[in-house]
Amino acid sequence: MHEYPIEVLHLLVSPEHAYFGRPRDGAADVVTHTPDVVDVVARKGIRGDRFFGKAAHMDAAVTFLAIEAWEGVARDLELGALPDPLLARRNVVVRGVELDPLRGHDFDVVTAAGTVTLHGGRPANPCAWMDRVVAPGAHRALRGRGGLRCTPTTDGALARGAGLLRSPVALDPARAGEPVLRRTPLP
């Protein structure tokens, strides 16, 4: 098992979808919570989130985004200031971990709130909304680095702050912000 120090920068819980319909019509004004701790339920997701317990999202109940990818988008688009990473609407924004190699594997996230085991699923592909809410070109810039959709396999809690990621596969944290446009099949 490989261990990597990480930082959980943001946790997002929203009971409703903000991005639906046509981007030109604008995002919905929905309640979004950014707590210090979230309650994770095995095979259901984050309690209170829009994906919690939804059959269509069981393999994608918790979404991760590497802040390095978000920083890469800001650099690529020459935005100057870093846009709010919560605009991506991912549940867990982390620093210090390459996400794509976790596809198809179980991994642990250890924080001050305890340990949660998750199964890495499919990539969290960006949507056209990114051009509207972040900047023109953000949708394209996020391709291959929009994050990772996961299924929690244990109950537990995740907390903001310093943590540890335990992975059965070697990861390269220096590659966390690089786009992955050609993926290998899942193991």
C-alpha positions in Angstrom: 0.0 0.0 0.0 1.3 3.4 -1.0 0.7 6.5 1.3 0.5 10.1 0.2 0.1 13.2 2.3 -2.9 15.2 1.0 -4.8 18.3 2.0 -8.6 18.3 1.8 -9.2 22.0 0.8 -12.9 22.0 0.3 -16.0 19.8 0.9 -19.2 20.6 -1.0 -22.7 19.4 -0.3 -25.6 20.6 -2.3 -29.1 19.1 -2.1 -29.9 20.3 -5.6 -28.2 20.5 -9.1 -27.1 24.0 -10.0 -26.2 23.2 -13.6 -29.1 22.0 -15.7 -30.9 23.2 -18.8 -29.0 25.6 -21.1 -25.9 27.4 -19.8 -27.0 30.6 -21.5 -30.0 30.6 -19.1 -27.7 30.8 -16.1 -27.1 28.5 -13.1 -29.8 27.7 -10.7 -29.6 29.5 -7.3 -29.3 26.5 -5.0 -28.2 26.1 -1.5 -24.6 24.9 -1.3 -22.9 23.9 1.9 -19.1 23.9 2.5 -18.8 22.2 5.8 -15.7 21.3 7.7 -16.8 17.6 8.0 -19.1 15.5 5.8 -20.9 12.2 6.7 -20.2 9.5 4.1 -22.5 6.4 3.8 -21.3 3.3 2.1 -22.8 2.8 -1.4 -24.9 6.0 -1.0 -22.6 8.9 -0.9 -22.4 12.1 1.2 -25.4 12.6 3.4 -27.4 15.6 2.2 -25.9 15.8 -1.3 -27.8 15.7 -4.5 -26.3 12.3 -5.5 -27.0 10.6 -2.1 -28.7 7.3 -2.6 -29.6 7.9 -6.2 -29.5 4.7 -8.2 -28.2 6.4 -11.4 -25.3 7.8 -9.4 -24.2 4.9 -7.2 -20.9 4.6 -9.0 -20.4 8.3 -8.9 -21.8 9.3 -5.5 -18.6 11.2 -4.4 -16.6 13.3 -6.8 -13.0 14.4 -6.3 -11.1 17.2 -8.0 -7.3 17.9 -7.7 -6.7 21.6 -7.1 -3.6 21.2 -9.2 -5.9 20.5 -12.2 -7.9 23.6 -11.5 -4.7 25.7 -11.2 -3.6 24.2 -14.5 -6.8 25.4 -16.2 -6.3 28.9 -14.7 -2.7 28.9 -16.2 -3.8 27.6 -19.5 -6.5 30.2 -19.8 -4.3 33.0 -18.4 -6.9 33.9 -15.9 -4.6 35.5 -13.4 -6.6 34.8 -10.3 -7.7 31.3 -9.5 -11.5 30.9 -9.9 -13.4 29.4 -7.0 -12.8 25.6 -7.3 -16.3 25.0 -6.0 -17.6 26.2 -9.4 -16.7 22.7 -10.6 -19.3 21.3 -8.1 -17.0 18.4 -7.0 -17.6 17.2 -3.5 -14.0 16.9 -2.4 -11.2 19.2 -3.6 -7.8 17.9 -2.7 -4.1 18.9 -3.0 -1.3 16.4 -3.5 -2.8 13.4 -5.3 -2.9 12.2 -8.9 -6.5 10.9 -9.3 -6.7 9.1 -12.6 -4.7 6.0 -11.6 -7.2 5.3 -8.8 -9.9 4.3 -11.4 -10.9 0.7 -10.7 -9.2 0.6 -7.3 -10.2 0.8 -3.7 -8.4 3.5 -1.8 -8.6 5.1 1.7 -8.8 8.7 2.6 -7.7 9.4 6.2 -8.6 12.7 7.8 -9.1 14.0 11.3 -12.6 12.7 11.1 -11.6 9.1 10.4 -11.1 6.8 7.4 -13.3 6.3 4.4 -12.7 3.7 1.8 -13.8 4.6 -1.8 -13.8 2.8 -5.1 -12.4 4.9 -8.0 -14.8 4.9 -10.9 -15.1 6.8 -14.1 -13.6 10.2 -14.8 -15.7 13.3 -13.8 -15.9 14.9 -17.2 -16.5 18.6 -17.3 -19.6 20.1 -18.7 -20.3 23.0 -21.1 -21.4 25.0 -18.0 -17.7 25.6 -17.2 -17.4 28.1 -20.1 -20.3 30.0 -18.6 -19.4 30.0 -14.9 -15.6 29.9 -15.0 -14.4 31.4 -18.3 -14.7 30.9 -22.0 -12.5 27.8 -22.9 -12.7 26.3 -19.4 -14.8 23.3 -20.7 -12.0 22.3 -23.1 -9.2 23.1 -20.6 -10.8 20.8 -18.0 -11.0 17.8 -20.4 -8.9 15.0 -18.9 -8.6 16.7 -15.6 -12.2 17.2 -14.3 -11.8 14.8 -11.5 -12.8 11.3 -10.4 -16.2 9.8 -9.5 -16.2 7.3 -6.7 -18.3 5.0 -4.7 -17.8 4.9 -0.9 -17.5 1.4 0.3 -17.4 2.1 4.0 -19.3 4.5 6.3 -17.3 7.3 7.8 -16.5 11.0 7.7 -14.2 13.3 5.8 -12.8 16.5 7.3 -11.1 19.5 5.7 -7.4 19.8 6.5 -4.4 17.5 6.4 -4.9 13.9 5.5 -3.5 10.8 4.0 -4.4 8.8 0.9 -3.6 5.1 0.9 -3.5 3.6 -2.6 -2.8 0.1 -3.9 -1.2 1.7 -7.0 1.7 4.1 -7.2 0.7 7.7 -7.8 2.8 10.7 -8.9 1.5 13.8 -7.1 3.5 15.9 -9.5 1.1 14.8 -12.3 -2.0 15.8 -10.4 -2.7 18.8 -12.7 -1.9 17.2 -16.0 -4.7 16.2 -18.4 -5.2 12.5 -19.0 -6.6 12.3 -22.5 -5.8 8.7 -23.3 -6.9 6.4 -20.6 -6.0 2.7 -20.1 -8.9 0.3 -19.6 -9.9 -0.3 -16.0 -8.1 -3.1 -14.2 
